[in-house]
Amino acid sequence: MNTVEKISLLGGAAKYDVCASTSCSPDAVKRSHRPLVETEDSRQRTGDLAGGGICHSFTPDGRCVSLFKVLMTNSCTGDCKYCINNCDSDTRRAAFEPQELTDAFMSFYHRNYVEGLFLSSAVCGTADFTEEKMVEIVEKLRVKENFQGYIHLKVMPGTNRDLIKRATELANRVSLNLEAPNRVRFQEITSTKDFGIDMLRRMRWIQGELPDHSSGQTTQFVVGACGESDVEILSTVNDLYKKIEVRRSYFSAFLPVAGTPLESAPRAPLVRENRLYQCDFLMRKYGFEFNELVFNESGLLDLSVDPKVAYALNNKDCFPLDVNEAPYEELVRTPGIGPQSAMRIISTRKTGFTFTRPEELKNLGVVLKRARQFVVIGGSRQSSLSEFSQNALAAQ
Amino acid sequence: MLSPRSEFQSRVAYYRRHKEFNPRLVEDVAEQAREHGFEYIVSCVSEEAKELHYKSRAVGCEIHRAHSFLRFQEKGDALVAKGDFEHDIVDLVLDHFMMRFPRKKIVLLTDGKAYVGERRIVSLDDPAKYALERTSQSRLAEPDWEAYYDSQYIEARRNRKLAMRHVPKKLWKQFGMKEGVKLDQGLITAKLSSFI
C-alpha cells in the first residue's frame, strides 16, 4: 500500500475523533516561540502555535479540517463494538512507518494544509508497544524535524506511566477516550479494557505528569452506543473536570458502521450531541453547577429546548433580570447573554451608562431574540415570560 | 482577555489597515473614550464605536483567513503562495509565516507584486521569479491532500449549508480553494480532481 492509500485509509479511520481543537491560551502561544526541545540554533525550528482555532478547510459535512488526524495503524486487538477497526472486523489493515508519517505530515504543514498533528492509533499488540511507536514518531518530529507546532497525542488505554510521562512532555495536548460514562456502560461496548484501571487510572497519571507547557488532557464519549443517559454522561464529565482537571470533553453521536457488531443499532440524533456540548459549555464557561441542569425523568435532556432556556424556565422566580442591576453570575445565566456580553454589560455600567433600549444590548453582543423575555431594560419588561414559556412548551 | 485599553488599541491598529480607513472615525472614538472611558468604546455603545468594531473585525477576519487558506508551494528554499487581499495586511501575513518557517523565505504573490519575507525583513521582488506551477493553484490536484480531504468526510453528517457558511464563495477565488467546487455542486462521491 502506498502513502496516499495509507493517508486515505488511516485518515478515514480517525475521522470520528473530534478532539481537534487547536486553540491555545495566549501564554501557550508565547511559550511556543521557545523550543520544546532545546537545540543549538532556535532559527532551525519549524512551526508555532496559533491562538485562535485555525481551520484550513471544510468538508461537505461542515466540519473543519484543522489537524492532520490520522491513525498510526488500524490493526487492533480491542473488540470495541462500535469501531470498524475492532479485531473481528475484516477491514483492510495498514500501518505507517515512522519516517513515512513524519514526511507526510511535514509536507502538509509546509503547504499550510494543516495546523498540527493529531496522532491516534488502534492498539497493535500491546498498549505499551503502540504508545512507544507513537512517541517515536512525535520524537522524530520534535528532534529531527525540529517541529515546534501543535501535536495532539492519544494515550492508549493501559499504557505504562513512563510512556505517559514522555507523551505529555512531547505533545501539546494528550487525550484518552473514555467512550462510555461508567464501568457498566463501558462493559457493554468492550471486554478487552477495564474502565477503572485502563482508563481512569491512566487519566489520573496523565494529570500527574502534565508539564507546564501542556494544554492539558481531553477525552471523548461515544453518545448513544450503549444506552447511557445524559445524566450519566454529564455527571462523569463534571467529575472529570473537578477531580482530574480534564480540559475538555468531546461528544460524538453514535453512527452505526457497517461491519461492526452495532451495525444495526439505531444512530444517535446529532441534536443530542449538540445539547451535550451546550451543557458542557454551561459547566465550563458559564459557571453552572451540574445540579442546575434540567433532565427529564429518564435522565435525558430535552432535545427541543436549549439547556439554558430550560434552566430559565425551571427557575422562573429568578427572572426577569434588570440588566442595569444584575450581577455577572445572574446575567450569564440568562438566555441570550454569554460570558463576554455579560462582562461588557458590567464594564459599560461601570462607566455610569444606563441601558434604556434593547438595541444597546444588541450592540454588546446580546442575542435579543432569546434574552428579551428574561430581562428588564429601563424598568420595563420586553415581553411576558409566561407567554414565552407557553410558546416553548407548545413547541415541545 | 485583553484590557479595555489594549482592546481599543488593537481595534484602532486593525482599523488603520481597513480599505476604507478614515482618520475622522479614530478621532471621534478617541474623543468618546476620553469622555466615557475605553469600556464605552469596546462595548460598542455608540454608532462610531460599532463601526470601529466591525471594520477592525473585518481586517482581523481577513488575516485569520489568510493564515488558514493560503497554500504554499515549495520552490527551492522559498515557500510561495498567491492571494488577493481587500485590506492592507500583507506584512502581517508574512510575519506570521516568517515566525512559523524561520528557515524559509516566504513569498506572497499579490496584486501583481512579489512580497518576500526573510529573517523578519520584507522586500519586493520580481514576481516572474516565483511563478507558481499550475498544479499548485489547483491545490486539490495534489493526490495526498485530495486523499486526506476525501477521507475526512462523514456522509451521515452531511451539512453543505454549514460548510458553505464557513467557506463562502468569494474565498474560493481569493485563495484558489478548489474544495468549493465540491461543496457547490454537492457531488460528494466525485473525485475532486475531476473538476480541476
Interface residues (C-beta under 8 A of the other chain):
Chain A: T3 V4 E5 I7 S8 L9 G11 G12 K15 Y16 H33 R43 Q44 R45 T46 G47 D48 A50 G52 I54 C55 H56 S57 F58 T59 P60 D61 G62 R63 C64 V65 F68 K69 A104 S107 F108 H110 R111 N112 Y113 G149 L255 R267 L270 M343 R344 I345 S347 T348 K350 T351 G352 F353 E360 N363 L364
Chain B: M1 P4 H36 G37 E39 Y40 V42 S43 C44 V45 K50 H64 H67 S68 F69 L70 R71 F72 Q73 E74 L79 A81 F97 M99 R100 F101 P102 R103 K104 R139 E142 P143 D144 W145 A147 Y148 Y149 D150 S151 Q152 Y153 I154 E155 A156 R157 R158 N159 R160 K161 L162 A163 R165 H166 V167 M177 E179 K182 L183 G186 I188
